[in-house]
Amino acid sequence: MQHPFKRWRIDILLFGSFALLILLLLAAVGWGAFRLSSQQLAENTSVYQARLLKELNQQLGILRQSVEQTSLSIARDPALLEHLAIRRDAYAKYRSYQNVINNLKGQVISSSTIFSIQIYMYDPIVIGEKEDIAMLPHDRLQGEAWYDLAAKSDFVWIPEREVVTDRGRKKVISFARKIYAPDLAYMGLIVINVKLEAFESVLRRNSEAQRLLLDSGNRPMTADSGTRLTPELLEVVRGLEKEEGYMPMNRGGDGERGASTGEKSLMVWSRAFPDGWMLIEITPWQEIASGSWRLALTLFMLGLSALLPALLLTLYLSRQFTRPVRLLVRSMSGFTIHQPDTPLPNDYRNEFGSLFGGFRKLRERVDELYAAQQAQYARQKEAELQALQASINPHFLYNTLDQLNWMAIEAGHEMMSRVLELMGRMFRTTLSNGETWITLEEELNHTLCYLEIQQLRWKGELAVETEVEPDCLTLYVPKLTLQPLVENSMVHGFHGRHSGTVRILADVRDGRIRLQVTDDGVGLAADWRERRNRKTGGYGLRNIEERLDAYFGIDCKIVAEAPESGGTSVTLSFPALREKPEGGRSHVADRDH
């Protein structure tokens, strides 16, 4: 899409720019008021929520201490210890079982928070799995999902789970404690299942906000807490060092520590001392900032009411500023060679007056240049006629070679006929209408013509191998890039020999073309870079290096080396050009050597 400053009229741009600036200022003021007020509301809300969470944590602490004390008293009950110690006397164990069950039932009935008690022991006499007081085999522990937690500590809280009783399934939060004999021998495990409602009634007190309950190991204690504790939020919680505080964040992660998606919210936390349980409350930012949004909207509407006078003043000023420009544009649009000019005012003494005076001088200069161009056009036509005359010479050369070819055919000299035909092709590529850049396909054909002449001279003892990617054929390369390398192989590499192999490779990698010529000749001379006086005027490796440096500068690379198998390998690398450079120059016009 075209840039608006290049498409619309200046007065429209000025008016629109000022109007947009005023709207942006209004929006900035409204947004600033919204941010400041919402930040203040967030701080006030966080202080209140932190205080409330601290009180709720204290209530949860009382609940936890009550359950823990109950489990401790049960674990030290002499009747229970005596029952667990009995091994072979079934009658005595049964009588002890009745006594223990009656005592524990009394504690369950008298408590408003305890739902049931489970005792994992060795050789239980009765397995009342669905009873309020259940004696379960100890080997069942390893099948419980929370076994790893209980195995690592003498006592531990178990997150929300379901237990099965004769009254159906019930969601509970459990506390497990290991039972030891007076001699510290391990005897079993007691699990007190606390009603989930006892915790949720505290979590939901005084608010319907999202509250998460985590233990000292940052494990969610309720299913709702586990659902809302995302990996990003868990990482934030682990990094909290203060006992209480607040921070703005996104639902998908920490809004201050990293970018994330989700609705912005306010997180307030309070950690209980000394057991380390944490309460977290997450409040949507919209609930906090609703009042701030109304304030910002009111300020914005008041600003809009004052916008109309400012826009009228802006429209008047923009028209006054652009009137001289419109006059100049009208004069420029109606300008024609040798035609009367559109008059421009002479009473401007500022920059517009300088523009008007400059345009008058420009019109005079254009008339002069037009006259000079007509004379130059006549000279150009004469030069074109001379160029056409000069183009007769290459055609004369082509026709002469063609006549020699037919004479060789009539005389039965087929090899000479083929050589003359190949020379004609090479001359066409060498001259190529004065072009500096040709396609790799043309350069390769030129080189192969030269190699075929050498094969005819060597009577088939010269092997030629090519490996060229199809995408390379349409790329443009400097003329006479490959053929001098092949000529070096024939003149220097195969000096005194009548057999050999020449390999030509071309490929494209990362926007660069790689050309490689390899032979199995005598190898590269150590002084190949030294300039020598040559009467034949041939193209050597040094010549190619200088030409590529002139075209590409530091963006080209030439490597000449001797492979382990013998001979010489020369590799050229430079940018791949899919379009012919203008004026015979490469795309590296201003290079830094």
N, C-alpha and C positions, 0 to 999 in steps of 0.2 A: 504494500500500500504506500502511496506517495506521501512524503512528509507534509504535514499541514502548512508549514511555513513556506513550502514551495508550491502550494496549490491555492490557498485562499487569499483574498484581498487583504491588504495591510490593515485597513480600518476594522475589518471583521476580526482579524487576529488580535489587534490592540484591545478592542472591546471585550472579546472573549477572554483574553489573558487577564485583564483587570477583574472581570467578573469571576473568573476561576480563582484568582488570588484571594478575593474577598471571601468567596465561599470556603476556600481552604483555611483562611484565618478563623472564620466562624467555626468550622469543624474542629480546628485545633483548640480553640477556646473551650468548646463543648466537651471535647475529648479530655482536655486537661482537667476540667472541673469534674468530669466523671471519674477519672483515674484517682484524683486526690481524695474525693469524697468516698469512693469505694474502698480505697486503701485505709482511710480512717475508720470506716465501718467494719472492715475486716479486722483491724486491730482491736476495736472494742468487742466485736463478736468473739474473737479468739480468747481474750481475757476472760470473758464470761464462761465460754465453753471449757477452758482449761480449769477454771475453778469448779465447775460442775463435774467434770470428769474426775477430778481429784477426789471429790466427795463420793462419787460412784465407785471409784477404785477402793476407797476405804470400806464401803459397804460390801463389795465383793471380797475384800480381804477378810472381813469378819466372817463371811460365809465360808471361805476356804479354810480359815483357821478352825471353825467349828467342825467341818468335815474331817480335817486332819487330826484334830484332837479326838474325835470319835473313833477314827481308825486306829489311833495309837492306843486308846483305852481297850479297844477290842483285841488288838494284837497282843496286849499284855494281860488279857483276861486269863486267870489261872485255869478256869474251867475249859476254855478253848485250848490252852496249851496242853492241858491234861488229855483232852480228847485227841489232839493231834499226835500225842506221844504214844497212845495205845496202838499196838500193832496186831497182836494175835488174839486177844480176849474179845471175841465178838460181842458177848453179852455186856461186858463192861463198857465197850465202845458204843453200843446202842444206847445204854442208859445215859452215858456222857453226851451222846448226840442230842437226845431229847432235852437235856439241861441247857446245852449251848443254843439250840434252836429257839427255845423259849426266851432266853435272855436277849438274843439278837432281835427276835420279833418285837420285843418290847421297845427296843431302841428305834426300829423302823416305824412302828406305830406312833411313838411319841414325837418323831421328827417330822416337820412339815417339808423338809427338803430332800430327805433320803428316800429313794424309790425302792431299792433292793440292795442286798449284800450277797456277794459271791465269794466263796472260799475255795481256792485251789489247793488240794492236799493230796497226800499219798494214801491210797487205799480207802476212799470214802465208803462208809457202810451203806449210805443212802445217797442216790444222785437225784436231787430235786431240782432239775435244771430250770423249770419254769416257776419255782417257788420264790417267794420274797427273800428267803434265806436258802441259798443253793450251795450244796457241797459238791464240787466238781473235781474230776480226776486231774492230777497235776500235769499229766502228759498232754492235756488239751491246750496248755498255755502256748505251745509252739505253733499252734494253728491260728492263734488270735493275731489280728492285724497290728495290735499295739504291743505285741510281745517284746519287740526290740527296745521299746521305750522302757518297759518295766524291768528288763534284764540288766540295764545299765545303771540302775539306781535302786536304793532301798525303798524309795517312795517316789511316785510321779503322778502327775495329772494326765488323764487320757482325754483327747478331744472328743467332740460330739460323736456319738455312735448310737446304734439301736440294740436293745436287749429284748429278749423274748420271755414273757411271763404268761401265766394263766389268764392274765387280763389283756393279752395281745402285745403288740410291739410298742416299745416306748423309747423315745429319744432321751438320752441321758449324757451327762458329763461325769466321768468316773475318776476316782482316786484309788490308786493301787499302792499297797504297802506290803513289804515282805515281813513274814512272821519268823522271829528267832526265839529259840529256847533260852533259858537263863544261861546256859553254857555257850550261847551264841551260835548254836547249830541251826541251820536253815530248816524250817518246818513247812512252809507253804506261803501262799500269797492271798491277801484279803483285798477285795475290790468293792468299794462303796460306790454305787450308782446314784448320782444326784440328779434330781429332776431338772430337765433343761429349762423349765419355766422359772426355776429359782434364779438362774443367771439372766434369762431374757427379761424378766420383770425389772431387774436392775438396769440392764442395757437400754431398755425403752423408756426409762423413767424421765419425765419432763421434756421429752423431745421425740420426734419421729425421724430424726436424722439417721444417717447410716453410721452405725457404731461397730467397730471391730474389736474383738477381745483376743489378745495374743498372750501366750505364756512367756516365761523367761527366755525360752529358746526361740521366740518369734514364731511359734507354731499357732495357727488359728484354732481356737477352742470350740467354735461353733461352725456349723455348715455355712451359715451366711457369711461369717468372717472368712472362711476358706474360699468362697466364691469370689469375694471382692478383693482378696489379697492377691493381686496380679504379681508376676515376677518383677516388674518395674517398681511397684509399690514396696515389695519385700526388700528390694535393694535399697530403697530410700530409708525404710525402717531400720535396717541393719546399720546404716550410717548415722543414726541419731545418737548423739552423745548426752544431750540434756535430759533431765528427768521429765520436763514438760516444755511445751512450746507449740509453735504453729508455723506453717509455710504454705504459700500458694502452689498449686500443682495442677497437672492435667490428669484426666481419668486414666490415660494410658501410660503415665509415668511422671517424673519430676519435671515441673515446668521451669525450674531454675537451673537444674543441672544438665539438662539435655532436651532436645526437641522431641516431641511426641505428639501423637494425635489424641483427640478426645476432648471432652468438655472440661473447662477449667473449674477448679473447686478449691476449697480451703480445707487443709488437714490440720487438726489439733490433736495433740497426744498428751497422755499423762501416764507415767510409769510408777507402779506401786513399789514402795520400799518396805521390807528388804527383799521380797520374793521376786521382784522384777516383772510382774505381769503388767501388760500395757493395754490401755484403752485408747482407741483412735476414733475420732469423729470426723466424717467427711461431709461438708456442706457445699452444695452447688453454688458457684459464684453468682449465678443469676439471683438466687434468693438474697444474697448479701448486697448485691449492687442494684437491686430494683429501684431503691430510692434515689441512688446516684444517677441512674439512667433518666429518671423523670426530671431531675434538676438540670442535667445536661441538655435534654430536649427542650426545656423551657428557655434556657439561654440561647439555644440555636434558633428558636422561633422568634425571639426578640431581635436577634441579629438579622434575620430575614426581613423583618419589618423595616429595618433601616437600610436595607440593601437597594431599594428602588431609587432613592435620590442619588446614591453613589453610582448606580448604573447609568442614569441619565447624564450625570456629569462626565462619566467616562466616555459615553457615546459622543458628546459634544467635542471633547478634547481629541478623540481619535479622528474625527472628521477634519478638524483643523490641522492636525499633523499630517494627514494623508492627502490633503487637497493638492499641494505642490507635486507630490509623487504622481497623482492621477494625471495632472497636466503634462508631466514629463513622459509618462507612459503613452498618453494619447499622441504626443508629438513623435515619439519613437515609432509607434505603430503606423503612423501615416507617412513615415519618411520613405521617399522614393528618389532614385537617382534622377537628377536634372528636372525635378518637380518642385513647385513652390512649397516652402516649409510651413508647418503649423506654428504660429507665433507663440512665444513664451514670454511671461511677464518679466519686466526689468527692474521691479521695485523690491526684489528680495535681496537682503544684504547678509544673510546667514549662509548656512551650508547648502540650502536649496538654491540660493543665487549662484554658488560655485558649481552646483550640478548643472544648472541651466547654461552657464557660460561654457562649461566643459562640453556639453552636448552640441553647442553651436560650433565649437572648434572641431569636434568629432565629425560633424557633417561636412565641414570644409575639407577635412583630411580624407574622408571617404571619397569625395569627388576626385581628389588628386590621385588616390590609389586606384580608382576605377579606370582613370585614363592610363595609368601605368600598367594596369593589368591587361588592358587591351593590347598594348605594345608587347607585353610579355607573351600573350597568347599567340601572337603572330610568330614570335621567335620559337615558341614551343612546337608549333606545327612544322616549322622548318626542321627542328631537331628530330621530330618523329619520322619525317621523310628520310633523313640521313640514317636513322636507326634501321629503317626498313631496308635501305640499301646495304647496310652492314650485315644484315641477317642473310644476305645472299651467299656470303662466304661459307658458313657451315653447311648450307644446302649444297653448295658446289662440292665440298669435301664428301658429304654423304653420297652424292650422285657418282662421284669418281670412284669411291670404294665399291658402290653397287655395280658399276661397269666392269671394274677389275674382277669382281666376284663372278659375273657372267662369263668373262673371258677365261677364268680359271675353270669354270664348269665345262665350257666348250672344249678346253684343252685337256679335260680329264683329270685336272689336278683337284681332286675332291678335298684333300686336306687343306690346301691353300684356300680353296673356296670357303671352307668352314672357318679358317682363321680370319679371312677378310670379313665374313659375316659377324664374327664375334668382335672384331675390332670396330665395326660400325656401331654395334650396340654400346661398346665402351665409350666411343666418342660421343654418342648421344647423351649418355649419363654424365660424362665429364663436362660437356658444354652445358647441357640442360638449361638452355635459355638464360644463362648467367645466374641461375639460382645457387644460393649458398647452402640451403637446407633441402634435403630430399628424404623420402621415406626409407626406412631400413630395408624394405623389400627391394627398392631400386638399388640401394647400395649393395645389397646382397647379390642381386642379379649381376651387377657390374663386376663384383669380385669373382663370382662363379664363372663369368665369361673369361676373365683373366686366367683362372685356374684351368679351365678347359683348354685354353691355348697351350698352357704348360703341359697338360696331359698329352696333347697331341705331339708336342715336342719330345716328351719322354716316352712316347709310345705306350701309354697305359701304365707306367710304373709309378705314377703319382696317385695316391689314394686321398680322396677328399671326403670328410665326414662333417655333417652339419646337424646341430641340435638347437633349433630356434622355436621359441614359443609363438603360437599364432598371434597372440596379442601384441607382440613386438613389431610385427611387420608394418603396422600403420603408424608407428612412432617416427618422428622426424629426428634426423641426426645430421651433423655436418658432412657435407660431401667429401668423399675420399677419406673415410675413417677406417674402414676394414681393409681396402685394397692395398694400402702401403704396408700394413702389417703382414699380409700374405706375401707381398713382394719381398719384404725383408727375409721371410722364411725361405723363399726360392733363391734369392741372391746370396744371402749370407749363411742361412742355416743348412742349405743343401749344396753349398759350394763344393764342386768336384764330385758330386754324387748324381745318380740318375734314377733314384727311387726315394720314396719317403711318404709321410702321411701328414696331412694338414687337417686340423679340427677347428670348426667354427661353432661357438656357442653364444646364444643370446637369450636373456630372460629379464623379467621385471620383478623387483622386490621393493616394497615400501616406497613407491613413487620414483624409483631410480632404475635405469636400464643398465644392464651389465653385458658387455661385449668381450669375448675372450677368443684369442687365436693361439693355438698350440701346435707345435711341430716337434718331430723327433730328430731334429738336425743336430748340428755340432754344439749348440748352446749359444748364450748371449755373451758378447764380448764385454770385457770389463770397462772399456773406454767408449761405450756406445753413446754416451751423452756428449762427448767432445765434438765440436763443430769441425767439419772437414771440408776442404775445397773439392767440390764435385762438379765435373763438367756435364754430367748427364742430367743434373737437376732433379733427381728422384725424391720421393717422399719417404722419409725415415721416421723412426719412432720419436726422435726428438722433435721433428716437424709437427707430428700429431699432438705431442704434449704442448707445444707452444700455441697451436691453434685452439685446442680445448681450453687452455688457460685464458686465452683471449675471449672465448665465448662464455665460460662459466666461472672463471676465477677459482676460488677455494672450494667451489661446489663440485669440482671434478676430481677424479682419482685415477692414477695410472700406476699399475704394478707390473713390473717385468721380473720374472723369476725363472729358475731352472728346476723343473720337476725332478723327483727322484728317479724316474724312468728315463731321464735324459731329454735333450732338446730345450726348447724355449717356450714359455707361456706368458703372454701379455694380456692383461685384463684392464679394460676401460670401464669406468663407472661415472655416470653423470645423470642429471635429472631427466626423467622421461617426459618428452614434449609431444602432446597429442595434437597440437596445432602449430602450424609453421610460424616461427617468429617473424615479426614485422621488420622490414628493412634489413633482413639478414642477420639480426642480432638475436641472442638468446634471451630468455626471461630474466637473466641476471644482468640487468643493465647497469646498476650502481652497486658494484660489489666492493667488499672490503678486503684487500690483500693483507 
